[in-house]
Amino acid sequence: MITITRTDSGNRDFVELVRLLDADLSIRDGEDHSFYAQFNKIDKIKHAVVAYHQEQAVGCGAVKAYAEGTGEVKRMYVRPEYRGKGIAGKILSELEKWADELGFHTLILETGKAQPEAIRLYTKSNYQIIPNYGQYENVENSVCMKKVVADQKVNT
């Protein structure tokens, strides 16, 4: 059974999982890793989740404010031995729920062409590919995506 805990970026398990994520991305991204790493610092992240299996931290993710009403999904990771079990989907679902509670009606994210499993997860979770945003605008290996996670209420 998987349990998801809401926390922040100071959580020891979250920090360890992000260390593993960065090691993995360093291999996948090669020379581009230092470019991406500058945008993935966790010190400003206030909303992180950690997935546990029998008290072992097996996955994580986070959401942070990007713009008014828009949050950005960050630091998604599942330990290799736990992949393919739906854990990333549970983490993402919890982040979407939390984002809605925080007032974000839209979530955006950036992943890389070197992470095809991430692209599959987000596509399966109804994220749509969008033009690269912000610092990723002219980055050929970046894939940016977006999903509306809350009903936008319109006053009539």
C-alpha positions as CSV (number, residue, x, y, z in Angstrom):
1,M,0.0,0.0,0.0
2,I,1.2,3.5,-0.9
3,T,0.6,6.5,1.3
4,I,1.2,10.0,0.2
5,T,2.3,12.7,2.8
6,R,2.2,16.4,2.2
7,T,5.3,18.2,3.4
8,D,7.8,20.8,2.2
9,S,11.2,20.8,0.7
10,G,12.9,20.5,4.1
11,N,11.6,17.0,4.6
12,R,14.6,14.6,4.9
13,D,13.0,12.0,2.7
14,F,12.1,14.5,0.0
15,V,15.7,15.8,0.0
16,E,17.1,12.3,-0.4
17,L,14.7,11.4,-3.3
18,V,15.6,14.7,-5.0
19,R,19.3,13.8,-4.7
20,L,18.6,10.5,-6.4
21,L,16.6,12.3,-9.1
22,D,19.4,14.7,-9.8
23,A,21.9,11.8,-10.1
24,D,19.6,10.2,-12.6
25,L,19.0,13.4,-14.6
26,S,22.8,14.1,-14.6
27,I,23.2,10.9,-16.6
28,R,20.2,11.5,-18.9
29,D,20.9,15.1,-19.6
30,G,24.6,14.9,-19.9
31,E,26.2,18.3,-20.7
32,D,22.8,20.0,-20.4
33,H,22.4,19.0,-16.7
34,S,23.9,22.1,-15.2
35,F,21.5,24.3,-17.3
36,Y,18.4,22.5,-16.0
37,A,19.8,22.2,-12.5
38,Q,19.8,25.9,-12.0
39,F,16.0,25.9,-12.3
40,N,15.4,22.9,-10.0
41,K,16.6,24.2,-6.6
42,I,14.3,23.1,-3.9
43,D,14.9,25.8,-1.3
44,K,11.9,27.8,-2.5
45,I,9.4,24.9,-2.7
46,K,6.8,25.0,0.0
47,H,4.5,22.2,-1.2
48,A,6.1,18.8,-1.7
49,V,4.7,15.3,-1.4
50,V,6.5,12.0,-0.5
51,A,5.1,8.6,-1.4
52,Y,5.8,5.8,1.1
53,H,5.6,2.1,0.8
54,Q,5.8,0.4,4.3
55,E,7.5,3.5,5.7
56,Q,10.1,3.7,2.9
57,A,10.2,6.8,0.8
58,V,9.7,5.6,-2.7
59,G,8.7,8.8,-4.7
60,C,8.2,12.5,-4.6
61,G,6.9,15.5,-6.4
62,A,6.2,19.2,-5.7
63,V,4.3,22.2,-6.9
64,K,5.3,25.8,-6.7
65,A,3.7,29.1,-7.7
66,Y,4.5,30.1,-11.2
67,A,2.0,32.9,-12.0
68,E,-1.3,34.1,-10.7
69,G,-3.5,30.9,-10.7
70,T,-0.8,28.8,-12.2
71,G,1.5,26.3,-10.4
72,E,4.5,24.4,-11.8
73,V,5.0,20.7,-11.1
74,K,8.6,20.1,-10.0
75,R,10.9,17.3,-8.8
76,M,8.8,14.3,-9.8
77,Y,10.7,11.0,-9.1
78,V,10.0,7.4,-8.2
79,R,12.8,5.0,-7.2
80,P,13.6,2.6,-10.1
81,E,12.5,-0.5,-8.3
82,Y,9.1,1.0,-7.7
83,R,8.4,2.2,-11.2
84,G,5.5,0.8,-13.2
85,K,3.3,0.4,-10.2
86,G,1.2,3.6,-10.6
87,I,3.0,5.5,-7.9
88,A,3.9,8.5,-10.1
89,G,0.3,8.8,-11.1
90,K,-0.7,8.9,-7.4
91,I,1.9,11.5,-6.6
92,L,0.7,13.6,-9.6
93,S,-2.9,13.2,-8.6
94,E,-2.2,14.4,-5.0
95,L,-0.2,17.4,-6.4
96,E,-3.2,18.3,-8.6
97,K,-5.6,18.1,-5.7
98,W,-3.3,20.2,-3.5
99,A,-2.7,22.7,-6.3
100,D,-6.5,23.2,-6.6
101,E,-6.8,23.7,-2.9
102,L,-4.0,26.3,-3.1
103,G,-5.9,28.2,-5.8
104,F,-4.0,27.1,-8.9
105,H,-6.5,26.4,-11.7
106,T,-3.7,25.4,-14.1
107,L,-0.5,23.4,-13.7
108,I,2.4,23.6,-16.1
109,L,5.6,21.6,-16.2
110,E,8.8,21.0,-18.1
111,T,10.3,17.6,-18.8
112,G,12.9,16.5,-21.2
113,K,12.9,14.5,-24.4
114,A,15.3,12.2,-22.5
115,Q,12.5,11.3,-20.1
116,P,10.0,9.5,-22.3
117,E,8.4,7.7,-19.4
118,A,7.6,11.1,-17.8
119,I,6.0,12.3,-21.1
120,R,3.9,9.2,-21.2
121,L,2.8,9.7,-17.5
122,Y,1.8,13.3,-18.2
123,T,0.0,12.5,-21.5
124,K,-1.9,9.7,-19.8
125,S,-2.8,12.2,-17.0
126,N,-4.4,14.6,-19.6
127,Y,-1.5,17.1,-19.9
128,Q,-1.2,18.8,-23.2
129,I,2.0,19.8,-24.9
130,I,2.4,23.6,-25.0
131,P,5.0,25.9,-26.4
132,N,8.1,26.0,-24.2
133,Y,7.7,28.7,-21.5
134,G,10.0,30.9,-19.6
135,Q,13.6,29.8,-19.3
136,Y,12.8,26.7,-21.5
137,E,11.6,28.8,-24.5
138,N,14.4,28.1,-26.9
139,V,15.6,24.8,-25.4
140,E,15.3,22.0,-28.0
141,N,15.4,19.1,-25.5
142,S,12.6,20.5,-23.3
143,V,9.0,19.4,-23.5
144,C,6.5,21.7,-21.7
145,M,3.0,20.7,-20.8
146,K,-0.2,22.1,-19.2
147,K,-3.4,20.9,-17.5
148,V,-6.4,22.7,-16.1
149,V,-6.9,21.2,-12.7
150,A,-9.9,23.2,-11.4
151,D,-13.1,24.6,-12.9
152,Q,-12.6,28.2,-13.6
153,K,-15.6,29.9,-12.2
154,V,-16.9,32.7,-14.3
155,N,-19.2,35.4,-12.8
156,T,-22.2,36.0,-14.9
